[in-house]
Structures are given as C-alpha cells and as structure tokens.
Amino acid sequence: MTDEPGPDTERHLREALRHLGAAQDDDDLRKTHAVALEEVSNTVSSVLREYEGDE
C-alpha cells in the first residue's frame, strides 16, 4: 500500500459525496441518519481538500 492516494481514490471519494448528497435529499431519512450522513460527508470533504492541497 502506498501513502499517496491515486486518481481512483479521489474519484471514489467524489462519488461517495454525490451518493451522500442524494441520500440527504431523501425526505424519508430519520434525523439521526441525516446527522450521520452529514458527518461522513464532512469527513470525505476534508480528505479531498487535504488531497488537493498536497498536489
């Protein structure tokens, strides 16, 4: 395993963000699920920002 993420990592993280955004838009989610999704989304966004800052 390498320390540096490849282009696939960034693509997968961006795809995860799109899926999380779609799930958050679903009105059937319970509030606890919405909070959990927001936390995951924030974490993925932070990882992407770090990745972009390292380039």
C-alpha positions as CSV (number, residue, x, y, z in Angstrom):
1,M,0.0,0.0,0.0
2,T,1.3,3.5,-0.8
3,D,0.9,6.7,1.3
4,E,-0.3,8.7,-1.7
5,P,-3.8,8.3,-2.9
6,G,-4.2,7.7,-6.7
7,P,-6.8,9.2,-9.1
8,D,-9.1,6.3,-8.2
9,T,-9.2,7.4,-4.6
10,E,-10.3,10.9,-5.5
11,R,-12.9,9.6,-7.9
12,H,-14.3,7.2,-5.3
13,L,-14.5,10.0,-2.7
14,R,-16.3,12.3,-5.1
15,E,-18.7,9.6,-6.0
16,A,-19.3,8.9,-2.3
17,L,-20.1,12.6,-1.8
18,R,-22.6,12.5,-4.6
19,H,-24.3,9.5,-3.1
20,L,-24.4,11.1,0.4
21,G,-25.9,14.2,-1.1
22,A,-28.6,12.2,-2.8
23,A,-29.3,10.3,0.5
24,Q,-29.6,13.6,2.4
25,D,-32.1,14.9,-0.1
26,D,-34.3,11.8,0.6
27,D,-37.2,13.0,2.8
28,D,-37.6,9.6,4.4
29,L,-34.3,9.7,6.3
30,R,-34.5,9.8,10.1
31,K,-32.8,12.8,11.7
32,T,-30.1,10.5,13.2
33,H,-29.3,9.2,9.8
34,A,-29.1,12.7,8.4
35,V,-26.7,13.7,11.1
36,A,-24.5,10.6,10.4
37,L,-24.5,11.3,6.7
38,E,-23.5,14.9,7.3
39,E,-20.6,13.8,9.4
40,V,-19.4,11.3,6.8
41,S,-19.8,13.9,4.1
42,N,-17.7,16.4,6.1
43,T,-15.0,13.8,6.6
44,V,-14.9,12.9,3.0
45,S,-14.8,16.6,2.0
46,S,-11.9,17.1,4.4
47,V,-9.9,14.2,3.0
48,L,-10.5,15.6,-0.5
49,R,-9.3,19.1,0.5
50,E,-6.2,17.6,2.0
51,Y,-5.6,15.5,-1.1
52,E,-6.0,18.6,-3.3
53,G,-3.7,20.6,-1.0
54,D,-0.9,18.0,-1.3
55,E,-0.8,18.2,-5.1
